Amino acid sequence: MGLFSFLTKEIAIDLGTANTIIIHNDKVVVNEPSIVAIDRSTQKIIAVGRQAMMMHGKTHENIKTIRPLRDGVIADFQAAEYMIRELIKMTSPKKPLFPPSLRMVIGIPSGITEVEERAVRDSAEQAGAKEVRLIHEPMAAAIGIGLDVLEPFGNMVVDIGGGTSEIAVIALGGIVCNKSIRIAGDVFNSDIEEYMRKQHNILVGERTAEKIKIDVGAAMTEIENPPPDLAVHGRDMLTGIPKEIYISYSEIAHALDKSISKIEAAVLNALEMTPPELSADIFRTGIYLAGGGSLLRGLDKRISLKTKLRVHVAEDPLLAVARGTGIALKNFDKFPFLIK
């Protein structure tokens, strides 16, 4: 890098449906919700990340909140570009005299189409990136967990994010077989909203559903160390008056059961496609879970019961993809799996 290293800034981005994490110099410098608030009349950005999230579901007609990513891919190109640009600004508190040229590595879902891939690349370039490389999220998660992905040894990674669940078998620095389904955290939230509406006649918003999932979410009706019941506030559908009810973890396990079954089916499907030599490796090592969805209580046990394999949850599952993307950034030209 030498004399002009200050003119190049290297950042790794985990561009997630729910959260965007930016790593610079091996440190997490930005960890914000993937959301922007825009003034409808001027089309100017009012807030990004946490501030915009506080407005979500509470705006008047002049302000709209947009989540630029849906199902792991960019749904609103302009809003995504705004968001990436603003989040990059957060990485350096002082405004530099010469804006540095940016080198980026961005995590993308493994089931992404070429058009969707192009949208990610274009958004990054419009936000000021000079050089962009992409890495598939399950590969980044495997590196972030600490697996040696270049070895001739099979590892299975299940990354359950906000928009997609990525299941991949990795060996020799490549993805041997993968399954990407658009059932993850966002679908869990809508399942909870629907359950509250049907079972309790109460309307709750997206943010409340997210809070329920985090505080009392579970994948099984019987788990060790169950969380206490949660007081939920919403609007009564019959009277229209705000009311409070208490929700237990077993109710949420029932609400999420159908979606979790689909993730289990996808894991089994990926195992069916795995070459026999790699299946033998997976039997020895087990399955690794990453992403925010893997924090759901009892999910590892449930997948273990279904597959009869050991299931390990990553040490810090929310940061696994971001950390792996950061390691890939350090080996910008060496790793064979970085998509140019």
PADO-930013 format. One record per residue (C-alpha): residue number from 1; x, y negated, z. Coordinates in pm, whole numbers, plus 32768, in hexadecimal, padded with zeros to 4 digits. Example, Ala and Ser with C-alpha at 12.3 -4.5 7.8 and 13.67 -1.06 7.14 Angstrom:
2
<1; <84CE; 81C2; 830C>>,
<2; <8557; 806A; 82CA>>,
! end
This chain:
340
<1; <8000; 8000; 8000>>,
<2; <8127; 7F18; 805A>>,
<3; <812B; 7DA0; 804C>>,
<4; <7FCB; 7D64; 7FCE>>,
<5; <7F1B; 7E64; 80AD>>,
<6; <7E53; 7D4B; 8150>>,
<7; <7DB1; 7D0C; 7FFE>>,
<8; <7D1A; 7E6A; 7FF6>>,
<9; <7C1C; 7EDA; 80F6>>,
<10; <7BC3; 804A; 8110>>,
<11; <7A70; 80AA; 819C>>,
<12; <79AF; 81EE; 81B6>>,
<13; <7833; 81DA; 81AC>>,
<14; <7733; 82DC; 8218>>,
<15; <760F; 8245; 815C>>,
<16; <74F0; 82EF; 820F>>,
<17; <7378; 82D5; 81EA>>,
<18; <7352; 8281; 835C>>,
<19; <74A7; 81F0; 83BE>>,
<20; <75D5; 816B; 8307>>,
<21; <772A; 819D; 83AC>>,
<22; <7867; 80F0; 8336>>,
<23; <79C3; 8162; 839B>>,
<24; <7AF3; 807F; 8376>>,
<25; <7C51; 80D7; 83FB>>,
<26; <7BC9; 821B; 8494>>,
<27; <7ACE; 815A; 8569>>,
<28; <7954; 8145; 854D>>,
<29; <7929; 7FD0; 850F>>,
<30; <77BA; 7FD0; 84A4>>,
<31; <76A1; 80B9; 8510>>,
<32; <7556; 801C; 84AE>>,
<33; <73FC; 8090; 843B>>,
<34; <73DC; 808E; 82BD>>,
<35; <72D7; 7F7D; 82A5>>,
<36; <72C1; 7E13; 822F>>,
<37; <71C5; 7CFD; 8272>>,
<38; <717E; 7C13; 814F>>,
<39; <70BF; 7ACA; 8134>>,
<40; <6FB6; 7B07; 8027>>,
<41; <6FA9; 799E; 7FAC>>,
<42; <7121; 795F; 7F83>>,
<43; <7195; 7ACC; 7F60>>,
<44; <72AA; 7A79; 805A>>,
<45; <732C; 7B74; 8159>>,
<46; <72BB; 7B1D; 82B9>>,
<47; <7351; 7C42; 8377>>,
<48; <7407; 7D8A; 8342>>,
<49; <742B; 7EC0; 8419>>,
<50; <73C4; 7EB2; 8587>>,
<51; <7326; 7D57; 8570>>,
<52; <7256; 7DC0; 8441>>,
<53; <71F3; 7F03; 84F5>>,
<54; <7161; 7E36; 8614>>,
<55; <707F; 7D89; 8514>>,
<56; <7013; 7ED0; 846C>>,
<57; <6E9A; 7F00; 848A>>,
<58; <6E70; 7DA9; 852D>>,
<59; <6E90; 7CBB; 8405>>,
<60; <6DA1; 7BB4; 837E>>,
<61; <6D54; 7B80; 820E>>,
<62; <6E89; 7AA6; 81C7>>,
<63; <6F80; 7BAE; 823F>>,
<64; <6FA8; 7D10; 81C2>>,
<65; <708F; 7E1F; 8245>>,
<66; <7124; 7F0E; 8146>>,
<67; <71D7; 8056; 8178>>,
<68; <72A9; 805F; 803A>>,
<69; <72EC; 81D5; 8050>>,
<70; <71E7; 82E7; 803C>>,
<71; <7234; 845C; 8047>>,
<72; <73A9; 8414; 804F>>,
<73; <73AB; 834B; 7F0B>>,
<74; <7383; 81DB; 7EB1>>,
<75; <7217; 8182; 7E7A>>,
<76; <7241; 8007; 7E6E>>,
<77; <737D; 7FA7; 7DB2>>,
<78; <7384; 7E33; 7E08>>,
<79; <7338; 7E66; 7F7A>>,
<80; <7447; 7F74; 7F8C>>,
<81; <7545; 7E86; 7EF4>>,
<82; <74E3; 7D71; 7FEB>>,
<83; <74F9; 7E65; 810D>>,
<84; <7650; 7EF3; 80AC>>,
<85; <76D9; 7D91; 8079>>,
<86; <7659; 7D15; 81CB>>,
<87; <76D3; 7E49; 8285>>,
<88; <782E; 7E25; 81E7>>,
<89; <7833; 7CBB; 8266>>,
<90; <77FC; 7D44; 83C6>>,
<91; <7943; 7E07; 83AF>>,
<92; <7A15; 7CC9; 83C9>>,
<93; <7997; 7BC2; 84C1>>,
<94; <7A7B; 7AB2; 842F>>,
<95; <7A4A; 7A4A; 82C7>>,
<96; <7B93; 7A95; 8210>>,
<97; <7C40; 7987; 8141>>,
<98; <7C65; 7A79; 801B>>,
<99; <7B48; 7B78; 8006>>,
<100; <7BFA; 7CCC; 7FF8>>,
<101; <7BB5; 7DC2; 7EE0>>,
<102; <7AF1; 7EE7; 7F6D>>,
<103; <7B39; 805B; 7F47>>,
<104; <7A12; 812D; 7FB4>>,
<105; <79BA; 8295; 7FED>>,
<106; <7842; 82C9; 800D>>,
<107; <778A; 8402; 8080>>,
<108; <7670; 8477; 7F98>>,
<109; <757A; 859F; 7FAA>>,
<110; <75EE; 86D8; 7EF4>>,
<111; <74A5; 86FB; 7E36>>,
<112; <74BD; 859F; 7D9D>>,
<113; <7483; 8565; 7C27>>,
<114; <757A; 84A9; 7B47>>,
<115; <748E; 837F; 7B35>>,
<116; <7472; 836C; 7CB1>>,
<117; <75EE; 8390; 7CCD>>,
<118; <7618; 8270; 7BD8>>,
<119; <752C; 8198; 7CAD>>,
<120; <7608; 81CC; 7DE2>>,
<121; <7743; 817A; 7D1C>>,
<122; <76A7; 8044; 7C7B>>,
<123; <7624; 7FC2; 7DC9>>,
<124; <777F; 7FE3; 7E62>>,
<125; <7822; 7F35; 7D39>>,
<126; <7723; 7E1A; 7D40>>,
<127; <776A; 7DF5; 7EB5>>,
<128; <78D9; 7DB6; 7E64>>,
<129; <7987; 7F0A; 7E4A>>,
<130; <7AA7; 7F22; 7D53>>,
<131; <7AD9; 8099; 7D78>>,
<132; <79C5; 818C; 7DDC>>,
<133; <79DE; 8302; 7E1A>>,
<134; <78BC; 83DB; 7E8A>>,
<135; <78BC; 850C; 7F6B>>,
<136; <77A1; 8603; 7FA2>>,
<137; <7715; 85E8; 8102>>,
<138; <7734; 8758; 8167>>,
<139; <78A2; 874E; 80FE>>,
<140; <78D7; 860E; 81C8>>,
<141; <7822; 86AD; 82F0>>,
<142; <7903; 87E1; 82DE>>,
<143; <7A3C; 8704; 82DF>>,
<144; <79AA; 8630; 83FB>>,
<145; <7962; 8767; 84CD>>,
<146; <7AD1; 87C7; 84A6>>,
<147; <7AB7; 88F0; 83B6>>,
<148; <7BD7; 8935; 82C8>>,
<149; <7B16; 8919; 8182>>,
<150; <7C40; 895E; 809F>>,
<151; <7C77; 8ABF; 8128>>,
<152; <7BF4; 8BF4; 806A>>,
<153; <7AFB; 8C2A; 8183>>,
<154; <7983; 8BF7; 8180>>,
<155; <78D2; 8B04; 8269>>,
<156; <775F; 8AB3; 826C>>,
<157; <76F6; 8951; 82C8>>,
<158; <7590; 88DB; 82FF>>,
<159; <7578; 875E; 8303>>,
<160; <741E; 86E5; 836E>>,
<161; <740E; 856E; 8336>>,
<162; <72F6; 8471; 8315>>,
<163; <728D; 84B6; 81AD>>,
<164; <7324; 8606; 814B>>,
<165; <7397; 874C; 81E4>>,
<166; <74D3; 87C3; 8137>>,
<167; <753A; 892F; 8152>>,
<168; <7687; 898D; 80B4>>,
<169; <7785; 8AA6; 80B5>>,
<170; <78E0; 8A13; 8091>>,
<171; <7A29; 8ABC; 8030>>,
<172; <7B6C; 8A55; 7F80>>,
<173; <7B13; 88E3; 7F89>>,
<174; <79CB; 890C; 7ECF>>,
<175; <785B; 8959; 7F03>>,
<176; <781B; 8AC2; 7E99>>,
<177; <76A3; 8AB6; 7EC0>>,
<178; <75BE; 89AF; 7F4C>>,
<179; <7452; 8965; 7F90>>,
<180; <73D2; 8804; 7FC0>>,
<181; <726D; 87CF; 8038>>,
<182; <71BB; 8688; 807A>>,
<183; <7141; 86F0; 81D1>>,
<184; <71F6; 8648; 82F2>>,
<185; <71CE; 8538; 83FA>>,
<186; <70D8; 8460; 8335>>,
<187; <6FF2; 8589; 82F8>>,
<188; <7005; 85E1; 846C>>,
<189; <6F93; 847C; 84BA>>,
<190; <6E69; 8492; 83CE>>,
<191; <6E0F; 85EA; 8460>>,
<192; <6E05; 854A; 85BA>>,
<193; <6D2F; 8426; 853B>>,
<194; <6C3B; 851D; 849D>>,
<195; <6C2E; 85F5; 85D6>>,
<196; <6BDF; 84C6; 86B3>>,
<197; <6ACD; 845E; 85C1>>,
<198; <6A28; 85B5; 85AA>>,
<199; <6A53; 8639; 870A>>,
<200; <6A3A; 84FE; 87DD>>,
<201; <697E; 8407; 86FA>>,
<202; <6A94; 830B; 872C>>,
<203; <6B52; 8248; 8621>>,
<204; <6CC6; 8218; 865A>>,
<205; <6DC9; 8172; 857B>>,
<206; <6F0C; 81F4; 84E8>>,
<207; <6FE4; 8165; 8600>>,
<208; <6F0C; 8205; 870F>>,
<209; <6F15; 8355; 8659>>,
<210; <7093; 833A; 864E>>,
<211; <709A; 82F2; 87C5>>,
<212; <6FB9; 8422; 880B>>,
<213; <70A0; 84FE; 8736>>,
<214; <71D7; 848A; 87F1>>,
<215; <7142; 8494; 8951>>,
<216; <706F; 85D2; 8947>>,
<217; <70B3; 866F; 87F0>>,
<218; <70EB; 87E8; 87F2>>,
<219; <70FD; 8905; 86F8>>,
<220; <7078; 8A11; 87E7>>,
<221; <6F58; 8A18; 88DE>>,
<222; <7039; 8AAB; 89EB>>,
<223; <718C; 8A0B; 8A24>>,
<224; <7286; 89EC; 8B40>>,
<225; <728C; 889E; 8BFC>>,
<226; <7145; 8817; 8B65>>,
<227; <7120; 869B; 8B5C>>,
<228; <700E; 85F5; 8C30>>,
<229; <6EC5; 8595; 8B87>>,
<230; <6ED1; 844A; 8ACD>>,
<231; <6DD6; 832C; 8AE6>>,
<232; <6D70; 82C9; 8984>>,
<233; <6CB8; 8187; 892C>>,
<234; <6BEC; 8159; 87F1>>,
<235; <6A9C; 80F2; 8766>>,
<236; <696A; 81C5; 87B2>>,
<237; <68C9; 8221; 8664>>,
<238; <6768; 8227; 86F4>>,
<239; <6762; 80E4; 87C0>>,
<240; <6882; 8026; 871F>>,
<241; <6906; 7FD5; 887D>>,
<242; <6A74; 8015; 88D9>>,
<243; <6A9A; 8141; 89C1>>,
<244; <6B9C; 821E; 8A6B>>,
<245; <6BB8; 8399; 8A63>>,
<246; <6CC0; 848E; 8ADC>>,
<247; <6D6B; 857D; 89EA>>,
<248; <6E32; 86B5; 8A40>>,
<249; <6F57; 874E; 897F>>,
<250; <6E8D; 888A; 892D>>,
<251; <6D86; 87B8; 8873>>,
<252; <6E99; 871F; 879C>>,
<253; <6F28; 887C; 875D>>,
<254; <6DD1; 88DC; 86D0>>,
<255; <6DC4; 879E; 85FE>>,
<256; <6F1D; 87DD; 8564>>,
<257; <6EF9; 8956; 853A>>,
<258; <6E99; 8955; 83C7>>,
<259; <6FB8; 886F; 835E>>,
<260; <70BC; 892E; 842A>>,
<261; <7043; 8A73; 8389>>,
<262; <7093; 89DA; 8233>>,
<263; <71F6; 8986; 82A7>>,
<264; <721C; 8AED; 8326>>,
<265; <71A4; 8B72; 81D4>>,
<266; <72A5; 8A95; 8122>>,
<267; <73BC; 8B1A; 8204>>,
<268; <7354; 8C81; 81B3>>,
<269; <7345; 8C29; 8041>>,
<270; <74A9; 8B9E; 804A>>,
<271; <7520; 8CD8; 80FF>>,
<272; <7481; 8DAF; 7FEC>>,
<273; <7548; 8CF1; 7EE1>>,
<274; <7695; 8D15; 7F9B>>,
<275; <7799; 8E01; 7EFF>>,
<276; <77CF; 8F36; 7FDC>>,
<277; <7939; 8EE5; 803C>>,
<278; <78CB; 8D91; 80BD>>,
<279; <77A0; 8E2E; 8170>>,
<280; <789A; 8EFF; 8235>>,
<281; <7952; 8DBE; 829B>>,
<282; <780B; 8D15; 8305>>,
<283; <77B0; 8E45; 83D8>>,
<284; <78F6; 8E14; 8497>>,
<285; <78E7; 8C98; 84BC>>,
<286; <7771; 8C4F; 84C6>>,
<287; <76B6; 8B19; 844D>>,
<288; <7718; 89B1; 849E>>,
<289; <7608; 88AC; 84D7>>,
<290; <7644; 8737; 849D>>,
<291; <756F; 85FE; 846E>>,
<292; <7475; 855B; 855A>>,
<293; <7372; 866D; 8521>>,
<294; <7455; 876E; 85C7>>,
<295; <7420; 86B8; 8714>>,
<296; <72B8; 873A; 8718>>,
<297; <729D; 880D; 8854>>,
<298; <72AA; 8983; 8814>>,
<299; <72E7; 8967; 869D>>,
<300; <7436; 8A1F; 86AD>>,
<301; <7394; 8B3B; 8774>>,
<302; <7271; 8B52; 8680>>,
<303; <7353; 8B68; 854C>>,
<304; <742B; 8C65; 8605>>,
<305; <72FB; 8D42; 864C>>,
<306; <728F; 8D2B; 84E0>>,
<307; <73E2; 8D76; 8441>>,
<308; <7478; 8E57; 8554>>,
<309; <75B3; 8D82; 8536>>,
<310; <7664; 8CA2; 862F>>,
<311; <760A; 8B33; 8607>>,
<312; <76F3; 8A1C; 867B>>,
<313; <7685; 88B1; 869B>>,
<314; <7798; 87B8; 863E>>,
<315; <7835; 86F5; 875C>>,
<316; <77A5; 85A7; 86EC>>,
<317; <76AE; 860C; 85DA>>,
<318; <763F; 84A9; 8586>>,
<319; <77A3; 8443; 852B>>,
<320; <7819; 858A; 8488>>,
<321; <77D8; 8517; 831F>>,
<322; <7869; 83BC; 835E>>,
<323; <79A1; 844A; 8403>>,
<324; <79D6; 853F; 82E3>>,
<325; <79A8; 8424; 81E7>>,
<326; <7AB2; 835F; 82A8>>,
<327; <7BA9; 8482; 8291>>,
<328; <7B60; 84A3; 811B>>,
<329; <7BAA; 832E; 80F5>>,
<330; <7D09; 8362; 8184>>,
<331; <7D44; 846D; 8079>>,
<332; <7CA8; 839B; 7F64>>,
<333; <7D70; 8436; 7E46>>,
<334; <7DC1; 858C; 7ED9>>,
<335; <7C77; 8633; 7F27>>,
<336; <7BE8; 86F0; 7DFB>>,
<337; <7A80; 86C6; 7E6D>>,
<338; <7A70; 854A; 7E5E>>,
<339; <7994; 84F3; 7D32>>,
<340; <7A44; 83EB; 7C60>>,
! end
